[in-house]
Structure formats: structure tokens, C-alpha cells
Amino acid sequence: MATEPKFILDLVTALGSATVGGFLANRLRQPVLLGYLLSGLIIGPFGLKLIKDVPQIQSLAEVGVAFLLFALGVEFSIAELKRVKDIALKGSLLQIGLTTGAIALISLIFGWTKTPIEGIFLGFLLSLSSTAVVLKTLTERGETNTTHGQVMLAILIAQDLALGLMLAILPALSQPGSALGIALLQAGLKGVIFIAFAIFAGIWLVPPLIKTIAATESSELFLLSVIALCLGVALLTDALGLSIEMGAFIAGLMIAEVDYSDQALAKVLPLRDTFASLFFISIGMLIEPLVILDNFGLIISLVLIVMLGKALIVAPIILGFGYSFKTAIIASLGLNQIGEFSFVLAQEGLDLGILGEKKYLLIIGTTAITLVLTPVLLKAAPQLADQIAALPGISSFLKKFRDVKAIALPETLQNHVVVAGYGRVGQVLVNMLRNQGQTVLVIENSEAAIQKLRLQQIPYIFGDADSDLVLEKVHLERAKALAVALPDPASTRILLQRALSLAPDLKIVVRAHENMEVEILTQLGAWEVVQPEFEAALEIGANLLAVLGKNTDVIQSVIRSIRTGRYRSVLPEKITNLELRALQEATENLNTNWVGIHPDSPLVGLTLAKANIRHLTGVTIMEIERENERLNYPTPDTEFQVNDRVLAVGSKDEIDLFKTLMGQASWLSRDKIRWVPLEETSPLVGLSLTPEELTNNSTGIIAIRRQGNLYKSVNKPFKLKEGDVLLLQTPLEDVEKLMQERSVSSV
């Protein structure tokens, strides 16, 4: 009995430190799992030694991993798995094979290993990536259903399945070749037997069992049966010499095809999050700071070699399977760490004598650092992918690649509706628009979705919707509207800004993922923002009001009022307390600048709507600071006051243009300042503006937009082209007359 209080104390210490570490990481705007890892380091045997019985915590941590993979299996249904089966099977096999081969060869050449067997074992260790860390990070960022999220999870699942085979053949690696063949045969046979059993159980055993339990209407029995299924199948695979995570994932797939899958997932999620925190703490406990410090240079070198090497292997593989460049970069940076289950392999290798003590400690330190870096890299990956794509050599390659790849776009396309994203929401949108006789163009970066579009003969462009290269081809300036149904919030915001820079007058309807995004996307210039959960609630409310006897006009008036107010009247009160943090997160990857409103500014006394700043300059006013208040997401009727400080979001040139117009009295005549597209028949086409003319606005042209780029000033003569959009402070006819006279006089 004496050990029980000690165990409870250890458990409370672990969970308490996880809470503190996770809270601090959250306040520092870092992924909470970083807080868990550091908490484990602090309380573990190499830190304050508050917990010494690490194996006991690790046993509970395995339960957390099982629940993580079980929940993934429930969400990642067989139908979803079929979409990425090629990259899951062939891609992961290529990745594991190439990584193992490269590591084995390099380690032998540089003398890091003495035999090919050691090299292959080291390759096994480094080929695995972290399902738990990547899954947790994607979940926190809401990216599990994005294309790069699906690709990463597909490869990770295949790696977890391969772990069972690695563990099975590990004892034979130090044996003669004949033993290796037998081990492979046995592992393959076990896998076939288990898969056959899983298919049988998933079709004939699990559905009726879950249905029977659900019929009791007992929440406790339902939860117990789900837990028993998850852990029972996981223990079965462990007994067969395969991996626990493989069994848990298969159990999740069994539940995914049952009508009660959502209920099962809802029951398991609290347990998953609780036990998963123990897993990350247990990883932190394995980190030995002294070993890292003593071998800091070597470990950092190994971290760089492993993470860069794996990224260089993964990215071409994903590109080769027809995914976009951005997806390949993000996925490669998400899969370039060493997986937590490499600890299991490393321990087995140490016990079998394949791995020495020093190498074991170095691998533990290297793995821990790669796990800590993964959330940071995933957060920076989209912006890094854009920067890489903008490099001259890469940019020219991508243009050729996309021209040849998948573009079914009539050059005469106009008055069309662009739909970004062809997932479940995008497909419904496209079908509805086509049924109404609208011409539709879809932007999608999933090869599986592109194949559906080809079969239905729907115009499409393959690529990332927030890419400048893609947006240049969809002719937004000739489109009626843009509907954004992307699963990634960050890409949605970037697409919105870039689309409006190409076509300032374009009407854009955007899907919001979170409550706070409604205000953010509206301020960034969306014509309408739709929050699916709110819309579902409004539909239920409308039907309920009809049942209560309210007439249709009253119901429509209520619904219209809520939508016009951007759902604010039905938002929970606590949401308003999160606005500042949401604002910071929304603008962290965008160019921002605080601008002061001086007493002589023409903005003083004008409302945001009358000033029309976003339309004229591309700048979005996200926040206003005043002496006694702070206005996050100012409404259109907000008036500018003397000494206001406004947070302007936009490109450097857009913010410069905003500052320029603020100093001009002509802003007061905003009806005369407008964007005008340059038609093919305009006499301005082919004429050049000198840097002085554009800077001083002597021709009446304040700024020029070309392919999304804003030109407020130039270093050399700027030749006007068809399709340029001019910001004019005088009528177009006057500008054309002035430019023609200047052209004639110069001759």
C-alpha cells in the first residue's frame, strides 16, 4: 500500500507540472506540448528529481499514445485513407527506404557505424517521424484536414505500421541472413493475420456490439466499451509483436465506419488529452541536459543533418505524387524530426547490443531537440514555403511546372465564380453554383480532387489558392466573386489579402473556422463571412421560432439582424476578452504599422466606411488606440479622432500609399479618387511614367497595381500595360489627354 500514495503523488506532480508548463507556453504563444516537454525535463530524474519512477509514468504515457492514434483513426476514416493511399503506401515506403539507405551509407563512410547492420538499424531509427507531436501540433492549429495535414498523417500512419515490422526483425539483425528471412516471413504473416482479423471484426463484430451497447443508453457503458476496444486491440497487436499504436489506429478505423463514431470520439477526447500530456512529459524526462551540454556541438550538427536531410528526401517524394510545392515544403518540415518511437527502437537496440551506450544517449538528445523544434518549424513553414517559392530559380521552375501540370482553364473565361478549395464545403458550393447556371473555376492542390474535377469537366487550376503564381492565372479582375472554402485559417487570410490586391472591387465570401475569425476576415476586406456552426444554430433557431408561432417576416428579420451584426449579438461574452490575442495571431505573419492621426489630417471626423481606406490603398485598419480606450476590429461607422493611433495591415507600399493620401487634402474628395483598370484600347497602354511623375502624382496617377503588386514609386521608367489598375485622382480622360500631350511634346 505504501507505493500507491507514491504513485498518486507522481501522477499529480506530472499533471500539475503539465498544467503549469502548458499554461506558460500558451501565454508565450507557443504550442502547449513544448511546455509539457520542458515540464518533464524539470521534474524528471535529470532535473529536480521530483519523479524518479519514470517507467511507471511511461506506462501511462503509452495509454496516451494509444488514445491519440485511436482518435486519429476515428477522424481519419477509410474513405479519407483511400484519398491518400498512394502517398501513404508508396510514398512512405520510398521515404523509409531512402532515409534508411542514405543513413546506412553515410554512417559507414564516415565511420559512425562499424557494420552494415548497425547502419541499417541507425537508418530505421532516423527514418521514423513523430505521430504524436505532429498530430498534436496540427490539431492545435486546426490543420488536420488540410492537404499537407492529410499527407503528413498518411505517411506517419504508414511509419507506425512499419514500426511493427522493424521491431519484429530487430532481434534477427545480429543473426545470419537465414534468420533475417524467417523473421521477415513471421512478421509478414502476423501482419496478414491481424489485418484479416481487423477487417472481419470491423464489418461483423464491432458495429453490432457498439449498437447493442448504445441501445442501453448508458453513457458509462458506452465509454467503457470504447476504451476496452481501443486498448484491447492495441494489446493484441503488442502481443503479436506489432506496435500498440498500430492496434489503436486500426481500432479507431473500425469505429469510424459506425454510426456512433462521433459519440465515441467525444467520449475519448478528454482521456486522450490527459494521457497525451503524460506522454510528452515522459519524453521530457528522458532528456539528459549534461549529455547535451557535453556534446552540444555534435548534437546540434546531428540535428541539422537529420532535419535538413529528411526534408530534402520528403519534399521531392511529395512533389512526385502530384502535390503542390507549398504542400511539399510544409509536409517536409513537419516530418523531418526523429519520432518518439525511435526511443523504443533505441532501447531495443541497446538491449541487443546493436547500439552502444554513448550513441544511445546522443540519439536521445538529438531526438528530443528535433521534437522541440517541430512545432516551431510547422508554425513558420507556410511563410517559409512562400519565401522559397519566390526565389528566382524556384519561381521559374514552378511556373513551368504548373503550366504543364494541371490547368484546365479557358482563356476566354470571364464573369465566373472562383471557388478556392474542393473539399466537402467546396463541392457543395460548386454543385449549387453550377445548378444555377454559373460558370465556376476551382483552385485545388489535391490530386485526388483534381481527378474528380477532370471527370466532371469543371475548369480548375492545380496549386495553392494563396499562391501569387496561381492567383495570376484565375483572372480575378474578370470574376464575379470568390468563395473561400479552405481548411487552413492562415491560408484563408493570405488568400483574402492577395485576392483583393489583384481585384480591389471583388466580392469575396469566406468561410470562418473560429469565432474570432469573423471579425478578422471582415476587417481584412471580406464581403461576407460565414461561420458554419453559427449558421447551423441560426437554422435551428429559425425552425424553433416557426414552431413557436412566429411569422416568416419576423424570423427573417431576426436572422438578418444577427448576420448583419456579424454574429456579435449571439457570441459568448468571454469571446470579447480574447480579441486582442486573436488580433495578434491574425497579423503576426502580415506587415503591420502603427500610424498616428494628426490634427490636420483629412481623416479626422470621417468614418471608416466613408474614408474607404481598404478599397483605395489595400490597407486594413485592424485596431484604433485612443487615450481612454482600445478599439479592436473598429466598425464601419467608427469615426477617426485627433491623436488616434491606428494599426494598419498591408504591404509596405500599401502602408506608404495610405500615409501619402493621409497628407493630401484630395482625400476629402474620395469620390474622385478611384481605381480604374487599363483597357486594351486605352492610349495609355505602352506609355512610360518617369519615377518623378509617379512619385509626385503630376500626371494624376497616384499608384498602380500590377498582378497584385502595388507601385507607389519606381526606380526606373514604368511602362503601362493592359490590365494595370490605376489609382487616379482625376478623371481617366484628363490623365489620357495629359499623357498624350506630354508624349507629343517630348517628340
TIDO-194559 format. One record per residue (C-alpha): x negated, y negated, z; residue in three letters. Coordinates in steps of 0.001 Angstrom, whole numbers, padded with zeros to 6 digits, always signed. Last residue first. Example, Ala and Ser with C-alpha at 12.3 -4.5 7.8 and 13.67 -1.06 7.14 Angstrom:
TIDO-194559
-013670+001060+007140Ser -012300+004500+007800Ala 
END
This chain:
TIDO-194559
-008893-064018-079535Val -008719-065038-075861Ser -005873-067407-076710Ser -003834-064554-078243Val -004286-062291-075217Ser -003434-065092-072796Arg -000294-065880-074764Glu +000641-062187-074767Gln +000060-061911-071007Met +002211-064974-070281Leu +005062-063783-072522Lys +005007-060275-071047Glu +004995-061675-067493Val +007872-064026-068288Asp +009919-061186-069805Glu +009238-058986-066778Leu +010864-061524-064459Pro +008587-062997-061741Thr +007173-061479-058517Gln +006470-058167-060214Leu +005424-054799-058778Leu +004525-052841-061894Leu +005144-049120-062450Val +002794-047526-064979Asp +004565-045002-067215Gly +003128-046360-070457Glu -000338-047660-069783Lys -001939-050930-068611Leu -005705-051271-068970Lys -007456-052345-065753Phe -010644-054379-066191Pro -013218-053496-063494Lys -013480-053493-059699Asn -009749-053247-059006Val -007272-054752-056535Ser -003763-053869-055385Lys -003717-050530-057204Tyr -001417-047919-055705Leu -001886-044262-056635Asn +001149-042013-057094Gly +000548-041332-060776Gln -000003-045045-061466Arg +001415-047759-059232Arg +000502-051374-059942Ile +000386-054428-057684Ala +001322-058121-057541Ile +001832-058749-061275Ile +002944-062358-061804Gly -000010-063043-064089Thr -001927-065092-061507Ser -001454-062333-058903Asn -004826-063355-057351Asn -006186-059813-057024Thr -004718-058557-060282Leu -005869-061554-062284Glu -009333-061592-060664Glu -009952-057882-061401Pro -009132-058531-065080Thr -005909-057049-066442Leu -006060-055238-069755Ser -003364-054890-072433Leu -002629-051439-073883Gly +001039-051406-072943Val +002052-054972-072042Leu +003960-055339-075336Pro +006607-052986-073842Ser +007893-050352-076284Thr +006514-047362-074310Glu +008262-048546-071139Glu +006467-049939-068091Leu +008487-049191-064962Pro +009563-052257-062916Val +009139-052515-059137Trp +010750-055575-057605Arg +010091-059014-056209Ile +012802-061398-057464Lys +015473-060222-054992Asp +012792-060474-052341Arg +012899-064244-052498Ser +011767-064715-048888Leu +008738-062597-049759Trp +007764-065448-052060Ser +006481-067249-048963Ala +003395-065096-049168Gln +001390-064048-046108Gly +003466-060959-045397Met +003069-060033-049062Leu -000688-059629-048626Thr -000387-057673-045370Lys +002017-055193-047011Phe -000284-054903-050028Leu -003207-054101-047710Asp -001046-051458-045987Ile -000238-049924-049354Glu -003892-050029-050420Asp -004973-048260-047224Lys -002291-045592-047687Ser +000830-045698-045568Gly +002126-045987-042010Val +002594-049440-040459Ala +002908-049634-036677Leu +004350-053080-035999Val +003162-055612-033422Arg +005781-058278-032743Asp +004369-061717-031889Asn +007367-063586-033365Val +010362-061320-033959Gln +011348-058875-036683Phe +015014-057915-036640Glu +016246-054314-036248Thr +019283-053744-038518Asp +017580-050907-040448Pro +016841-049003-037186Thr +013438-049023-035494Pro +011947-045497-035095Tyr +010247-046055-031710Asn +010969-049507-030359Leu +008738-050455-027435Arg +009973-053049-024987Glu +009116-056013-022814Asn +006495-057922-024776Glu +007243-056261-028061Arg +005832-053236-029862Glu +007513-052006-033045Ile +007211-048418-034315Glu +007370-046367-037503Met +007392-049132-040124Ile +006866-047257-043390Thr +004628-048736-046077Val +005321-047938-049748Gly +004980-051645-050532Thr +008263-052781-052048Leu +010502-049854-051140His +009098-049431-047646Arg +009232-053131-046865Ile +012857-053767-047819Asn +012780-057018-045802Ala +016574-056996-045741Lys +016756-053476-044276Ala +014093-054089-041619Leu +015953-057215-040519Thr +014562-060669-041155Leu +014178-063235-038379Gly +010400-063465-038701Val +009288-061647-041855Leu +008190-064855-043624Pro +005286-065005-041128Ser +004652-068462-039666Asp +004923-067295-036030Pro +002602-064325-036649His +003795-060716-036907Ile +000854-058468-035944Gly -000119-055338-037841Val -001054-051989-036277Trp -002422-049586-038877Asn -001753-045953-039751Thr -003105-043556-042380Asn -001381-040193-042054Leu -002590-036951-040466Asn -001757-038048-036898Glu +001485-039725-038011Thr +004002-037033-037157Ala +002172-035937-034005Glu +002040-039488-032650Gln +005723-040093-033451Leu +006723-036829-031789Ala +004791-037894-028678Arg +006546-041243-028616Leu +009983-039717-029229Glu +009852-037078-026486Leu +011783-039074-023884Asn +014590-039651-026399Thr +015110-035903-026686Ile +015918-035656-022975Lys +019320-037271-023578Glu +020463-034349-025749Pro +021368-035463-029276Leu +025061-035793-030101Val +025204-039570-030594Ser +021790-039515-032275Arg +022963-037238-035099Tyr +021503-039595-037726Arg +024048-042319-036842Gly +025547-041975-040308Thr +025835-038225-039728Arg +027678-038657-036429Ile +030032-041300-037884Ser +030785-039147-040937Arg +031701-036192-038715Ile +034040-038303-036589Val +035663-039960-039636Ser +036071-036580-041349Gln +037875-035220-038304Ile +040147-038265-038037Val +041046-038095-041736Asp +041708-034336-041567Thr +044259-034560-038757Asn +043516-033484-035206Lys +045649-030599-033961Gly +043303-028808-031547Leu +042639-026145-034189Val +041503-028918-036558Ala +039188-030268-033842Leu +037696-026781-033484Leu +037152-026495-037231Asn +035341-029833-037278Ala +033282-028869-034215Gly +032191-025603-035822Ile +031164-027486-038963Glu +029395-030143-036882Leu +027513-027441-034934Ala +026362-025803-038185Ala +025253-029215-039446Glu +023336-029806-036214Phe +021515-026493-036599Glu +020748-027180-040261Pro +019276-030668-039679Gln +019834-032648-042866Val +018005-035885-043619Val +019404-038217-046278Glu +017744-040896-048417Trp +014323-040010-046986Ala +011992-043014-046630Gly +009392-042229-043966Leu +011747-043725-041393Gln +014383-041123-042231Thr +011803-038366-042027Leu +010708-039450-038541Ile +014243-039964-037248Glu +015464-036504-038283Val +012114-034922-037418Glu +012822-035295-033696Met +015496-032603-033737Asn +013224-030051-035390Glu +013151-028418-038823His +014544-031250-040941Ala +015698-030537-044517Arg +015200-033482-046812Val +017357-035262-049375Val +015370-037644-051574Ile +016806-040382-053766Lys +014033-041732-055971Leu +013655-045529-056066Asp +009943-045592-055144Pro +009038-042911-057735Ala +005386-041875-057553Leu +004734-043349-054089Ser +008104-041994-053014Leu +007069-038479-053992Ala +003766-038804-052141Arg +005419-039880-048895Gln +008103-037184-048964Leu +005620-034475-049964Leu +003363-035324-047002Ile +006277-035168-044564Arg +007557-031857-045920Thr +004063-030365-045974Ser +003733-031102-042245Ala +007160-029616-041443Pro +006460-026286-043267Asp +009485-024234-044340Pro +010079-026368-047447Leu +013613-027255-048516Ala +013034-030719-049999Val +015698-031881-052459Ala +014599-034494-054983Leu +016970-036687-056999Ala +017938-037932-060437Lys +014536-037272-061994Ala +012818-039391-064684Arg +010255-041015-062337Glu +009873-037642-060618Leu +008392-036248-063819His +007555-032787-062432Val +003968-032728-063721Lys +002334-035403-061546Glu +003896-033792-058486Leu +001879-030618-059077Val -001541-032266-059200Leu -000652-034557-056284Asp +000050-031493-054141Ser +002921-031650-051633Asp +005001-029123-053577Ala +002225-026549-053536Asp +001993-024710-056842Gly +003881-022897-059589Phe +006217-025151-061544Ile +009731-024116-062420Tyr +012497-024319-065011Pro +015136-021627-064313Ile +015170-018753-066808Gln +016864-016412-064305Gln +014160-013768-064767Leu +011426-016415-064648Arg +012869-017905-061446Leu +012884-014491-059787Lys +009228-013958-060801Gln +008353-017356-059361Ile +009810-016302-056011Ala +007468-013293-055848Ala +004525-015466-056935Glu +005137-017811-054013Ser +003994-021404-054524Asn +007324-022955-055526Glu +008490-026162-057196Ile +011917-025775-058819Val +013396-027875-061649Leu +017181-028070-061925Val +019532-029408-064593Thr +022971-029959-063038Gln +026067-028197-064421Gly +027876-027892-061087Gln +027137-024155-060914Asn +023481-025064-061497Arg +023486-027332-058441Leu +025070-024687-056188Met +022709-021957-057368Asn +019655-024172-056858Val +020744-025218-053377Leu +021460-021642-052282Val +018046-020543-053566Gln +016293-023407-051791Gly +017853-022537-048426Val +016822-018867-048656Arg +013385-019667-050001Gly +012804-021485-053270Tyr +010939-024566-052068Gly +010912-028085-053503Ala +014046-028642-055585Val +013777-031288-058307Val +017073-032491-059755Val +017058-033391-063443His +017899-036567-065318Asn +014934-035741-067573Gln +013174-032709-069058Leu +011854-033399-072575Thr +008522-031745-071783Glu +010353-028529-070904Pro +008746-026961-067833Leu +007938-023300-067366Ala +004595-023574-065603Ile +002887-020564-064143Ala -000815-020121-064716Lys -002440-021661-067768Val -001869-025307-066922Asp -002210-024451-063255Arg -005709-023033-063618Phe -006852-025779-065962Lys -005731-028459-063489Lys -007149-026425-060614Leu -010568-026245-062262Phe -010645-029993-062862Ser -009796-030658-059209Ser -012363-028159-057916Ile -015182-029831-059836Gly -014144-033375-058916Pro -013325-032704-055228Leu -009628-033458-054596Ala -008772-029793-053955Ala -011331-029719-051129Ile -009722-032753-049499Gln -006229-031280-049858Asp -007382-027979-048341Ala -008980-029855-045429Leu -005675-031635-044752Gln -003806-028334-044740Pro -006512-026547-042651Ala -006858-029022-039753Ala -004318-027331-037482Lys -005419-023881-038594Leu -009031-024767-037811Leu -008193-025961-034282Val -006045-022888-033591Pro -008922-020618-034783Thr -011793-022256-032869Leu -011032-020532-029541Val -010788-017127-031238Leu -014076-017723-033055Thr -015732-018609-029722Ile -014453-015432-028034Ala -015610-013236-030905Thr -019142-014635-030800Thr -019396-014137-027032Gly -018052-010558-027168Ile -020273-009771-030176Ile -023348-011046-028321Leu -022446-008973-025257Leu -022094-005797-027364Tyr -025313-006531-029243Lys -027149-006712-025912Lys -025598-003485-024586Glu -026319-001450-027741Gly -023666-000251-030185Leu -023459+003276-031631Ile -023969+004815-028179Gly -020503+006386-028044Leu -019464+004311-025028Asp -020762+001106-026642Leu -018977+001885-029908Gly -015735+002485-028008Glu -016156-000814-026188Gln -016860-002601-029479Ala -013802-001036-031106Leu -011562-002227-028277Val -013161-005668-028273Phe -012637-005733-032050Ser -009000-005616-031073Phe -009213-009327-030260Glu -009949-010055-033893Gly -013016-011858-035228Ile -012145-015198-036843Gln -011870-015937-040549Asn -008175-015180-040954Leu -006661-018640-040444Gly -009307-020452-042463Leu -008748-018000-045330Ser -004981-018448-045050Ala -005216-022249-045238Ile -007610-022146-048198Ile -005636-019524-050147Ala -002311-021274-049559Thr -003826-024531-050776Lys -005216-022875-053909Phe -001872-021330-054776Ser -001061-017629-054663Tyr -001376-015383-057695Gly -002992-012300-056156Phe -006444-013422-057274Gly -006084-016641-055279Leu -005544-014537-052145Ile -008656-012454-052882Ile -010693-015555-053752Pro -009851-017114-050330Ala -010498-014004-048202Val -014168-013400-049036Ile -015334-017019-048723Leu -013303-017381-045513Ala -014920-014216-044120Lys -018400-015571-044836Gly -017709-019033-043381Leu -016269-017604-040164Met -018879-014862-039778Val -021936-016924-040705Ile -020845-019926-038626Leu -020045-017810-035551Val -023272-015827-035937Leu -025293-019065-036044Ser -023438-020320-032962Ile -024247-017021-031226Ile -027951-017214-032119Leu -028295-020817-030969Gly -026414-020213-027723Phe -028212-017023-026742Asn -028938-017911-023108Asp -025882-020195-022938Leu -023513-017602-024420Ile -024874-014868-022146Val -024546-017198-019157Leu -020936-018102-020071Pro -019683-014481-020071Glu -016343-014404-021884Ile -014449-011238-020968Leu -012130-013104-018598Met -010956-015334-021437Gly -009694-012277-023314Ile -007751-011237-020201Ser -006198-014711-020060Ile -005100-014370-023680Phe -003418-011057-022907Phe -001825-012373-019732Leu -000231-015192-021755Ser +001167-012509-024083Ala +002866-010883-021087Phe +004979-013950-020335Thr +005651-014944-023953Asp +006702-011441-024958Arg +008896-010990-021898Leu +010753-014220-022664Pro +011058-013183-026365Leu +012386-009652-025713Val +016037-010454-025058Lys +016370-012907-027967Ala +014720-010381-030287Leu +017151-007634-029322Ala +020129-009969-029844Gln +018830-010984-033263Asp +018276-007319-034221Ser +021804-006219-033289Tyr +022944-005470-036843Asp +020066-003021-037300Val +017420-003370-040049Glu +015057-005358-037846Ala +015281-002756-035039Ile +013280-000183-037004Met +010817-002868-038133Leu +010255-003789-034477Gly +009471-000172-033633Ala +006963-000131-036515Ile +005283-003207-035018Phe +005112-001629-031566Ala +003616+001569-032987Gly +000914-000279-034933Met +000133-002420-031881Glu -000498+000678-029801Ile -003077+001922-032307Ser -003485+005422-033755Leu -004986+008346-031826Gly -001691+010262-031871Leu -001215+009458-028189Ala -001554+005752-028992Asp +001058+006092-031731Thr +003443+007650-029222Leu +002657+005017-026597Leu +003701+002254-029041Ala +006885+004177-029935Val +007792+004342-026245Gly +006791+000740-025544Leu +009143-000750-028128Cys +011950+001788-027726Leu +011879+001574-023927Ala +011906-002221-024059Ile +014902-002214-026434Val +016761+000341-024283Ser +016097-001651-021120Leu +017373-004873-022677Leu +020584-003222-023904Phe +021154-001552-020560Leu +020778-004839-018723Glu +023072-006767-021078Ser +025843-004216-020606Ser +028478-004483-023323Glu +028689-000650-023285Thr +029108-000816-027090Ala +025586-002250-027378Ala +024144+001037-026067Ile +026076+003042-028663Thr +025055+000712-031479Lys +021424+000874-030384Ile +021526+004686-030494Leu +023438+004775-033803Pro +020818+002474-035436Pro +017730+004165-033846Val +018285+007800-034817Leu +019227+008194-038484Trp +017513+005490-040563Ile +014720+004126-038363Gly +014168+007525-036744Ala +013634+009288-040080Phe +011427+006493-041422Ile +009403+006426-038193Ala +008989+010231-038198Phe +007686+010178-041762Ala +005346+007305-040865Ile +004085+009281-037860Phe +003420+012453-039839Ile +001645+010512-042611Val -000534+008661-040099Gly -001450+011842-038258Lys -002410+013487-041548Leu -004558+010524-042554Gly -006341+010548-039199Ala -006948+014303-039466Gln -008284+014018-043016Leu -010557+011130-042093Leu -011876+013043-039098Ala -012490+016116-041271Ile -014442+014033-043794Gly -016521+012430-041063Leu -017309+015838-039572Ala -018675+017016-042928Ser -020913+013934-043198Gly -022867+014776-040044Pro -021864+013098-036742Gln -022549+009587-035449Ser -019625+008148-037375Leu -017406+011043-036281Ala -016357+009418-032989Pro -015249+006294-034908Leu -013067+008144-037430Ile -009850+007923-035409Ala -010519+004442-034047Leu -011059+003142-037572Met -007885+004846-038828Leu -005839+003291-036037Gly -007425-000089-036749Leu -006255+000176-040364Ala -002647-000341-039231Leu -003738-003462-037380Asp -005546-004665-040497Gln -002381-004090-042539Ala -000452-006190-040049Ile -003057-008931-040274Leu -002932-008974-044069Ile +000862-009372-044071Ala +000721-011921-041246Leu -001722-014093-043181Met +000315-013938-046382Val +003584-014691-044575Gln +002056-017696-042803Gly +000496-018989-046030His +003893-018801-047709Thr +005675-020436-044795Thr +007955-018322-042600Asn +005608-018089-039615Thr +004828-021811-039849Glu +006724-023327-036902Gly +003513-024771-035411Arg +003850-022857-032130Glu +004782-019696-034037Thr +001813-020058-036394Leu -000540-020456-033415Thr +000898-017437-031567Lys +000742-015293-034705Leu -002835-016347-035414Val -003977-015658-031841Val -002163-012320-031522Ala -002986-010995-034990Thr -006674-011751-034564Ser -008843-010737-037500Ser -010622-007454-038216Leu -013517-007271-040676Ser -016113-008144-038015Leu -015820-004952-036005Leu -015486-002650-039010Phe -018561-004266-040578Gly -020513-003624-037363Leu -019479+000041-037624Phe -020583+000143-041258Ile -023956-001350-040331Gly -024403+001079-037455Glu -023685+003981-039830Ile -026087+002525-042422Pro -028895+002808-039838Thr -031173+000419-037954Lys -028929-002607-037568Thr -029850-006299-037341Trp -032832-005608-039585Gly -032206-008469-042011Phe -031539-006175-044980Ile -029578-003660-042895Leu -027321-006331-041365Ser -026729-007898-044789Ile -025704-004591-046396Leu -023395-003484-043570Ala -021852-006959-043292Ile -021173-007158-047042Ala -019709-003636-047195Gly -017455-004160-044181Thr -016248-007540-045454Thr -015660-006212-048984Leu -013771-003141-047760Gly -011686-004953-045159Ile -010736-007739-047569Gln -010101-005423-050501Leu -007892-003158-048381Leu -006126-006248-047033Ser -005402-007461-050551Gly -004246-004095-051883Lys -001844-003305-049060Leu -000611-006581-047588Ala -001348-008672-050702Ile +000705-006294-052814Asp +003430-005759-050208Lys +004111-009478-049838Val +007752-009582-050868Arg +008305-005981-049744Lys +007455-006949-046155Leu +010245-009533-046154Glu +012807-006893-047093Ala +011299-004539-044507Ile +011853-007198-041846Ser +009249-009558-040409Phe +011402-011002-037618Glu +011906-007665-035859Val +008350-006550-036680Gly +006922-009792-035306Leu +008884-009321-032093Ala +007418-005805-031750Phe +003913-007083-032522Leu +004059-009673-029753Leu +005792-007214-027387Phe +002988-004681-027877Ala +000346-007366-027388Val +001993-008387-024124Gly +002117-004768-022957Val -001600-004525-023729Glu -002099-007555-021460Ala -000534-005624-018593Leu -003314-003055-018909Ser -005830-005889-019297Gln -004759-007294-015928Ile -005580-003955-014287Gln -008845-003674-016216Pro -009938-007137-014917Val -009928-006199-011230Asp -012191-009055-010135Lys -009727-011934-010131Ile -010567-015113-008199Leu -014165-014636-009356Lys -014656-018425-009804Leu -016093-017864-013288Gly -017816-014767-014693Phe -015469-012354-012894Pro -012384-014265-014094Gly -010597-017339-012708Ile -012366-019907-014909Ile -012744-017798-018062Leu -009122-016667-017912Gly -007967-020274-017545Ser -010112-021212-020573Leu -008353-018594-022696Leu -004890-019594-021449Tyr -005534-023294-022101Gly -006645-022465-025632Leu -003402-020482-025933Leu -001496-023701-025246Val -002451-025155-028636Pro -003941-028666-028162Gln -002070-031939-027736Arg -004067-032889-024601Leu -000804-032664-022662Arg -000223-029196-024122Asn -003721-028054-023192Ala -003169-029294-019625Leu +000167-027481-019395Phe -001264-024240-020819Gly -004126-024292-018348Gly -001813-024969-015388Val +000719-022323-016424Thr -001977-019800-017303Ala -003603-020440-013911Ser -000302-019616-012229Gly +000238-016506-014356Leu -003229-015141-013570Ala -003119-016052-009882Thr +000396-014597-009520Val -000765-011352-011142Leu -003901-011167-009021Asp -001857-011770-005852Leu +000657-009118-006910Ile -002186-006654-007479Phe -003729-007483-004118Lys -000324-007109-002438Pro -000060-003640-004044Glu -003578-002501-003190Thr -002944-002327+000512Ala +000000+000000+000000Met 
END
